[in-house]
Amino acid sequence: MIEIRAIVTDIEGTTSSISFVRDVLFPYARKRLPAFIETHGDRPEVQHWLHEAAVEAGLVEASRQDIVELLLQWIDQDRKSTALKALQGMIWKDGYAAGDYRAHFYPEVAARLRDWRANGLHLYIYSSGSVPAQQLFFRYSEAGDLTPLLAGYFDTETGPKRETESYQRIAAAIDEQPGHILFLSDIVEELDAARAAGFHTGWLIREPLAWPTEPLHPAYRDFNAITP
C-alpha cells in the first residue's frame, strides 16, 4: 500500500483558475509596472531583479526604460522568468493589501487542504510564480488565509517545472522519499518530470470536455476525487 506523506501542488489550473492569473493578476501588474519601477527602482531588491532580467535577456547595456519594455513584453508572452515573477509579486502585494482582488480557488480546494493537513499530510506549493507571490495568493484567498496549512513553497529558483532534477531537489529539501510524495498539476510535462523523479502524480483535468481516452497519469476532476 502506498503511503503518501506529503503533497506538492501546482496553482494555476490545479488549485485555482488560470483565468484569474491571466485576466486579473497579469493585467494588474502590467498596468502598474512602469510606475512601480519609476518609484521603487532604487530599492535594492528591485535593482537586483532588474539586473537579473537584463542578464537573462543578454543585455550588456540597457536603460531602465529598456528593461521596463522588456518586462512588459515578457508579461505578454507569459515568460517563466524568475526576475519577472519576483517584480510582479511586489506589485501584487500592494493589490492584495488594498483589497483590489482576492485569489481564486476552486470550490472544494480549501476544505480538502484542511482535511489533508488535519490527517497529518505535509502540504507544499510548487509554482512558476515567485515564493512571495505564492504566499500572498494563499494568504489573501477567497477562502481566507490558507498559509497556516502549508509547510513550504518552491518556485523556479528550485528549477524549471518540466525538469526531473527540480523534483529531486524538492524531495531533498523537504527530507522525504520521492515515493511518499504526491505531485498535483494540470500539465502533463510537469507530471512526467515528477514521475521520473519517483513521485506519485495526479493529473487535474477540470474541463468536462478535455477528458482523455487514456490518461497518462492518474486523472481527477477535482480535489474531492483524490484519496492520498
RAGI-V204320 format. One record per backbone hydrogen bond with DSSP energy under -0.5 kcal/mol. CO is the residue of the C=O (numbers start at 1). NH is the residue of the N-H. Records with the same first field share a line. If there is no record, write none. Layout:
CO: NH, NH
This chain:
2: 4
3: 5
5: 122
6: 182
7: 124
8: 184
9: 126
11: 14, 15, 16
15: 106
16: 13
17: 20, 21
18: 22
19: 23
20: 24, 25
21: 26
24: 28
25: 29
26: 30
27: 31
28: 32
29: 33
30: 34
32: 36
33: 37
34: 38
35: 39
36: 40
37: 41
40: 43
43: 47
44: 48
45: 49
46: 50
47: 51
48: 52
49: 53
50: 54
51: 55
52: 56
53: 57
54: 58, 59
55: 58
58: 60
63: 67
64: 68
65: 69
66: 70
67: 71
68: 72
69: 73
70: 74
71: 75
72: 76
73: 77
74: 78, 79
75: 78
79: 81
80: 82
81: 85
82: 86
83: 87
84: 88
85: 89
86: 90
87: 91
88: 92
89: 93
90: 94
91: 94, 95
92: 96
93: 97
94: 98
95: 99, 100, 101
96: 99
103: 142
106: 109, 110
108: 112
109: 113
110: 114
111: 115
112: 116
113: 117
114: 118
115: 119
116: 121
117: 120
122: 7
123: 151, 152
124: 9
125: 154
130: 134
131: 135
132: 136
133: 137
134: 138
135: 139
136: 140
138: 141, 146
140: 103
141: 144
144: 141, 146
146: 149
147: 150
149: 123
152: 125
154: 127
155: 158, 159
160: 163
163: 166, 167
164: 167, 168
165: 169
166: 170
167: 171
168: 172
169: 173
170: 174
171: 176
172: 175
177: 180
178: 181
180: 5, 6
181: 200
182: 8
183: 202
184: 10
185: 204
186: 188
187: 191
188: 192
189: 193
190: 194
191: 195
192: 196
193: 197
194: 199
195: 198
200: 183
202: 185, 204
203: 205, 220
204: 206
206: 208
207: 210
208: 211
218: 203
220: 205
222: 225
223: 226
228: 4
